[in-house]
Amino acid sequence: MPESYRAESITVLKDLEAVRKRPSMYIGDTGLRGLHHLVYEAVDNAVDEAMGGNCDKIIVTLHTNGSVSVQDNGRGIPVDIHPGEGKPAVEIVLTMLHAGGKFDHKTYKVSGGLHGVGISVVNALSSFLEVTVCRDGNKYCQRFERGKKASDLIILGPSEDRGTIISFLPDQGIFEQTSFDATTLSTRLQEIAFLNAGLSLSLIDERNGGTKQTFCYEGGLVSFVEYLNKGKAAVFAEPIYFLKDDLITVEIAMQYNEGFTSVVHSFCNNINTIEGGTHEEGWRTSLTRVINDYIKKNKIADIRLSGEDVREGLVAVISVKVPDPQFEGQTKTKLGNSQVRGLVSSIVFDKLSTYLEEHAQVARAICAKCVSSARVREAARRARDLARRKSALDSGSLPGKLADCQERDPAKCELFLVEGDSAGGSAKQARSREFQAVLPLRGKILNVEKARLDKIFRNSEIITIIIAAGTGVREEFLISKLRYHKLILMCDADVDGNHITTLLLTFFYRYLRPIIEGGYLYIAMPPLYRVKKGKLEKYIYNDLELEGFFSEQDKEGFSIQRYKGLGEMNPEQLWETTMDPSLRKLKQVTIEDAVVADELFSVLMGDDVEPRRAFISKYAKEARNIDI
């Protein structure tokens, strides 16, 4: 007889037990991303106070015991008894899902935390959480442990201060690791400071001698664009800036540089909408229309610009504050409010048209750059068409040096992009022909950060990669056409190999970014050493691992081989160490923060030497495995 399925089979999770049972439903995962999400939830509540004009200072402190505190000088969470629940409001906010002041627009006009689950989830996933509230002339405190009340709300004494301090220790039984990364947190705090002019955000790291970073930008989005354009030659001195403060607030700053890549970041209620949405669509539509109208009216050129033409070399930040935002998906990465599209489009059309009429010199500089971009785009199109004809792509053939796999299901296929013909030859012999393809690359590909489209699409190695991947590029890109769901960069473990990997990453980030965002790009991790003594043979992947290996045994009698290149391995070794799915190590390439990624590619791969020198000076002490 099968087991009975009756009422007693139904489990009811009470209070915050559901959060502890399925934490990933609320914070995404229990890795580093989810861990830092706890801090962001507490910070977002403080930022909501700032957006309402009730707070101008937020301090995040990383304590030596692993806990973190988020302090603001806002109004303080209410402490009076809730008429419906018979408990202090602060206790309800911290112990009940969907309890907060963000469901109407009386307490908060707009907010980043929309569902009333944020701070209660933080409480549920913490070993302890203590809240300190200063308001109404007193200082209050209450403690919770794993989401449950551990003490009543008590008055510590009189206080003329105001604000809230949330202190919590992430539960080690839930998170894979509980050590916060100061760089990750400071990046987010700086982003929030840019988006909220005049708001001061500080990060104190007591684990590192009490170091303190403070971010405050009176220029707001203008300062943000200047920061993103740092190290690039601007086409005009001051960024263009618009602000329309109404029921829906629209704020935009943008500036062209002499480069060739477009950097656009959009936000709604301080949430980074990395997939764009209606606010970005409205901006794009009117930007193209206004510049085309100006060119036609002033008879600058007999040409019709595309959206891609007017965005070349443009750095822009779009920020909207919406009372009832609708996000597509649980991750809040794409804005879906249809009325926002028309509103942003109308504001951009009016404001930008007026700006260009009042700043003729800037307008002509912008138009000249856009027209030049259009002509280069046409040359690039001809180069792509030529590449297609040469490769006979339309007839279904692939690059001659590609050793393809037999499998046709992309989800089961892998493509190794291998540095050099020698390593490529070994990889072709080592691979599993059933599901692994190999594409050898000759030398270093073009640095696309410094090149225009026409030059990029005349580069044979780049065209070969695009054809092998199958997606097309730019306006023709279709992720559904991707032929392999694992693209693996396999380069030597030396300085030249790392440089080639960086060049490839730059190309994928700038021109095939959805491949990264889809989780399809990986970096192979070939071993650096092989140690052997009699029948004992071990592959070791870095100097630290080698040091640890010999800390447990005597070096005497061991032979140590250091691999400088993949070509030094025979096919059997290459398969065993780097290509065999059951044994190899791969690093998946992800984009944690697009702002940081854009800046890093510009600094490391761009024309300006000074920012690169400053970067090298700052991080020189952390460098490892330097070939001299």
KACOR-V138589 format. One record per residue. N is the residue number from 1. D_LAST is the distance of its C-alpha to the last C-alpha in Angstrom with 1 decimal. Layout:
BEGIN
N | D_LAST
N | D_LAST
END
This chain:
BEGIN
1 | 73.2
2 | 70.1
3 | 69.2
4 | 71.3
5 | 69.6
6 | 71.6
7 | 71.2
8 | 69.8
9 | 66.9
10 | 65.7
11 | 63.1
12 | 63.3
13 | 60.3
14 | 61.5
15 | 59.9
16 | 56.1
17 | 56.0
18 | 55.1
19 | 51.9
20 | 50.8
21 | 51.9
22 | 50.0
23 | 47.4
24 | 45.4
25 | 48.5
26 | 48.2
27 | 44.5
28 | 42.9
29 | 41.1
30 | 40.4
31 | 36.6
32 | 34.5
33 | 36.2
34 | 39.6
35 | 38.7
36 | 37.7
37 | 40.8
38 | 42.9
39 | 41.6
40 | 42.0
41 | 45.6
42 | 46.4
43 | 44.7
44 | 46.5
45 | 49.8
46 | 49.0
47 | 47.9
48 | 51.3
49 | 53.0
50 | 51.0
51 | 52.0
52 | 55.5
53 | 55.2
54 | 55.5
55 | 52.1
56 | 49.5
57 | 47.1
58 | 45.1
59 | 43.0
60 | 40.9
61 | 40.0
62 | 37.8
63 | 39.3
64 | 37.9
65 | 40.3
66 | 38.8
67 | 41.6
68 | 41.5
69 | 44.0
70 | 44.9
71 | 47.3
72 | 49.1
73 | 52.0
74 | 54.1
75 | 57.6
76 | 56.9
77 | 57.8
78 | 61.6
79 | 63.0
80 | 66.7
81 | 68.4
82 | 68.1
83 | 71.6
84 | 71.1
85 | 69.0
86 | 70.3
87 | 66.8
88 | 64.7
89 | 62.9
90 | 59.5
91 | 60.1
92 | 61.0
93 | 57.9
94 | 55.7
95 | 57.6
96 | 59.0
97 | 57.3
98 | 58.5
99 | 59.7
100 | 58.6
101 | 59.7
102 | 58.1
103 | 60.7
104 | 62.9
105 | 62.0
106 | 63.9
107 | 61.2
108 | 58.1
109 | 58.4
110 | 55.1
111 | 52.5
112 | 49.4
113 | 50.8
114 | 53.6
115 | 54.8
116 | 55.5
117 | 53.3
118 | 50.1
119 | 50.7
120 | 53.0
121 | 50.2
122 | 47.9
123 | 50.6
124 | 51.2
125 | 47.5
126 | 47.1
127 | 48.0
128 | 49.6
129 | 50.2
130 | 51.9
131 | 53.3
132 | 54.3
133 | 56.5
134 | 57.9
135 | 60.8
136 | 64.6
137 | 64.3
138 | 62.9
139 | 59.7
140 | 59.8
141 | 57.6
142 | 57.6
143 | 55.5
144 | 54.8
145 | 53.3
146 | 52.0
147 | 54.0
148 | 57.3
149 | 59.0
150 | 58.5
151 | 60.5
152 | 63.0
153 | 62.2
154 | 62.9
155 | 63.3
156 | 61.1
157 | 63.0
158 | 63.6
159 | 60.8
160 | 60.8
161 | 57.3
162 | 56.9
163 | 54.3
164 | 52.8
165 | 50.1
166 | 48.9
167 | 47.0
168 | 46.1
169 | 44.1
170 | 43.0
171 | 44.6
172 | 42.2
173 | 44.6
174 | 44.1
175 | 40.4
176 | 37.5
177 | 35.7
178 | 37.0
179 | 34.1
180 | 34.0
181 | 30.8
182 | 31.1
183 | 29.0
184 | 31.3
185 | 34.3
186 | 33.3
187 | 32.6
188 | 36.1
189 | 37.7
190 | 36.2
191 | 37.5
192 | 40.9
193 | 40.9
194 | 40.4
195 | 43.2
196 | 45.6
197 | 45.9
198 | 46.4
199 | 45.7
200 | 43.5
201 | 41.2
202 | 39.3
203 | 37.0
204 | 37.0
205 | 34.7
206 | 36.3
207 | 33.8
208 | 31.1
209 | 33.3
210 | 35.5
211 | 33.1
212 | 35.1
213 | 34.5
214 | 37.5
215 | 37.9
216 | 41.0
217 | 41.4
218 | 44.8
219 | 43.8
220 | 43.5
221 | 42.6
222 | 42.2
223 | 39.4
224 | 38.0
225 | 37.8
226 | 36.3
227 | 33.6
228 | 32.9
229 | 32.9
230 | 30.6
231 | 28.1
232 | 30.4
233 | 32.9
234 | 36.3
235 | 39.3
236 | 41.6
237 | 41.3
238 | 43.0
239 | 42.7
240 | 46.0
241 | 47.6
242 | 50.6
243 | 52.4
244 | 55.5
245 | 56.6
246 | 59.4
247 | 60.2
248 | 56.9
249 | 54.4
250 | 52.1
251 | 49.2
252 | 46.8
253 | 44.2
254 | 42.3
255 | 40.5
256 | 39.1
257 | 35.8
258 | 34.6
259 | 32.4
260 | 33.6
261 | 33.3
262 | 36.1
263 | 35.5
264 | 38.7
265 | 39.2
266 | 42.7
267 | 44.3
268 | 47.7
269 | 48.8
270 | 45.1
271 | 44.2
272 | 41.4
273 | 43.1
274 | 40.0
275 | 42.3
276 | 44.3
277 | 48.0
278 | 51.2
279 | 49.9
280 | 47.0
281 | 49.3
282 | 51.8
283 | 49.2
284 | 47.8
285 | 51.4
286 | 52.5
287 | 49.3
288 | 49.8
289 | 53.5
290 | 53.4
291 | 51.0
292 | 52.9
293 | 56.1
294 | 54.8
295 | 53.7
296 | 57.1
297 | 59.1
298 | 57.4
299 | 57.2
300 | 53.5
301 | 52.9
302 | 54.8
303 | 52.4
304 | 52.3
305 | 49.0
306 | 47.7
307 | 46.2
308 | 42.7
309 | 43.3
310 | 44.2
311 | 41.3
312 | 38.5
313 | 36.3
314 | 38.6
315 | 37.5
316 | 40.5
317 | 41.5
318 | 44.9
319 | 46.5
320 | 50.0
321 | 52.1
322 | 54.6
323 | 57.3
324 | 57.5
325 | 54.2
326 | 54.2
327 | 50.8
328 | 50.3
329 | 49.1
330 | 48.6
331 | 45.1
332 | 46.5
333 | 44.1
334 | 46.6
335 | 49.6
336 | 52.8
337 | 55.5
338 | 57.2
339 | 58.8
340 | 55.4
341 | 54.6
342 | 57.6
343 | 57.3
344 | 53.7
345 | 54.6
346 | 57.6
347 | 55.8
348 | 52.9
349 | 55.4
350 | 57.5
351 | 54.8
352 | 52.4
353 | 55.4
354 | 56.6
355 | 53.2
356 | 52.7
357 | 56.2
358 | 55.6
359 | 52.2
360 | 52.7
361 | 49.6
362 | 47.3
363 | 49.3
364 | 48.9
365 | 45.1
366 | 44.9
367 | 47.2
368 | 45.4
369 | 42.1
370 | 43.9
371 | 45.8
372 | 42.6
373 | 41.1
374 | 44.2
375 | 44.0
376 | 40.4
377 | 41.4
378 | 44.1
379 | 41.7
380 | 39.4
381 | 42.4
382 | 43.2
383 | 39.7
384 | 40.0
385 | 43.5
386 | 42.2
387 | 39.5
388 | 42.2
389 | 44.4
390 | 41.7
391 | 40.9
392 | 44.7
393 | 43.8
394 | 47.4
395 | 48.5
396 | 46.1
397 | 43.5
398 | 39.8
399 | 36.7
400 | 36.9
401 | 33.5
402 | 34.2
403 | 35.3
404 | 37.6
405 | 39.0
406 | 42.7
407 | 43.3
408 | 44.5
409 | 44.5
410 | 41.4
411 | 41.4
412 | 40.7
413 | 38.2
414 | 34.4
415 | 32.2
416 | 28.7
417 | 26.6
418 | 24.2
419 | 21.2
420 | 22.1
421 | 25.2
422 | 24.0
423 | 23.3
424 | 26.3
425 | 28.4
426 | 27.5
427 | 28.2
428 | 31.5
429 | 32.5
430 | 31.4
431 | 33.0
432 | 36.4
433 | 38.3
434 | 40.8
435 | 38.7
436 | 35.1
437 | 34.3
438 | 31.1
439 | 29.9
440 | 27.0
441 | 25.2
442 | 24.0
443 | 20.6
444 | 19.9
445 | 23.2
446 | 24.5
447 | 23.4
448 | 26.9
449 | 26.5
450 | 26.7
451 | 29.3
452 | 33.0
453 | 35.0
454 | 36.2
455 | 32.7
456 | 31.5
457 | 34.5
458 | 34.1
459 | 30.7
460 | 31.5
461 | 28.8
462 | 30.0
463 | 33.6
464 | 32.9
465 | 31.6
466 | 34.6
467 | 37.0
468 | 35.7
469 | 35.7
470 | 39.3
471 | 39.6
472 | 39.7
473 | 38.0
474 | 39.1
475 | 42.9
476 | 43.3
477 | 41.1
478 | 42.9
479 | 41.1
480 | 44.1
481 | 43.0
482 | 39.6
483 | 39.6
484 | 37.2
485 | 37.0
486 | 33.5
487 | 30.9
488 | 27.7
489 | 24.3
490 | 22.5
491 | 19.0
492 | 16.1
493 | 14.2
494 | 10.7
495 | 9.5
496 | 12.0
497 | 14.6
498 | 14.4
499 | 14.9
500 | 17.8
501 | 19.2
502 | 19.2
503 | 21.0
504 | 23.5
505 | 24.1
506 | 24.8
507 | 27.3
508 | 29.0
509 | 29.3
510 | 30.7
511 | 32.9
512 | 33.5
513 | 33.4
514 | 36.5
515 | 34.6
516 | 32.3
517 | 35.3
518 | 37.2
519 | 34.6
520 | 33.8
521 | 30.1
522 | 27.6
523 | 24.0
524 | 23.6
525 | 21.6
526 | 20.6
527 | 19.7
528 | 16.3
529 | 18.1
530 | 21.4
531 | 23.0
532 | 26.2
533 | 28.9
534 | 32.2
535 | 33.5
536 | 31.1
537 | 28.3
538 | 26.3
539 | 23.6
540 | 21.2
541 | 19.6
542 | 17.0
543 | 15.7
544 | 18.8
545 | 21.1
546 | 19.8
547 | 20.3
548 | 23.8
549 | 24.7
550 | 24.3
551 | 25.9
552 | 29.1
553 | 29.0
554 | 28.0
555 | 24.9
556 | 27.0
557 | 27.9
558 | 25.3
559 | 23.1
560 | 19.8
561 | 18.4
562 | 15.1
563 | 15.7
564 | 13.0
565 | 15.9
566 | 19.5
567 | 20.7
568 | 20.0
569 | 22.8
570 | 26.4
571 | 28.8
572 | 30.2
573 | 26.9
574 | 26.0
575 | 29.4
576 | 29.4
577 | 26.1
578 | 25.8
579 | 29.1
580 | 31.9
581 | 33.3
582 | 34.5
583 | 31.2
584 | 28.3
585 | 26.7
586 | 26.8
587 | 26.0
588 | 28.7
589 | 27.8
590 | 30.2
591 | 30.9
592 | 31.8
593 | 32.3
594 | 32.6
595 | 32.4
596 | 29.0
597 | 27.8
598 | 29.1
599 | 27.5
600 | 24.1
601 | 24.2
602 | 25.5
603 | 22.9
604 | 19.8
605 | 21.3
606 | 23.9
607 | 24.4
608 | 24.4
609 | 21.2
610 | 22.5
611 | 22.8
612 | 19.3
613 | 18.1
614 | 20.4
615 | 19.3
616 | 15.6
617 | 17.0
618 | 19.4
619 | 17.2
620 | 13.9
621 | 15.1
622 | 15.9
623 | 12.5
624 | 11.6
625 | 9.4
626 | 6.3
627 | 3.8
628 | 0.0
END
